Amino acid sequence: MLSLIAKIGWDSLTIHQTELISNRHAQLLNRVDDHEDIQDVILKSSDLASCELSHD
C-alpha cells in the first residue's frame, strides 16, 4: 500500500519532509479554538507544506 502511494506522488518527498509536514499539521490542529474552522487549519497546513517543500 505504501509503495502504491509512493508511485502516485509521494515519491518526490523524503521521509524527513513528510515528517515535517505531519508535525506542522499536528501543531496547527492543536491550536484550533472555538473561533477557527477546521477547514481553515487544513488549508494553512497545506500552505505551510508547500512553502517548506519549495524552500528546500
Secondary structure, DSSP 8 states (H G I E B T S, - for coil): -HHHHHHHTGGGS-HHHHHHHHHHHHHHHHT--TTS-HHHHHHHHHHHHHHHHHH-
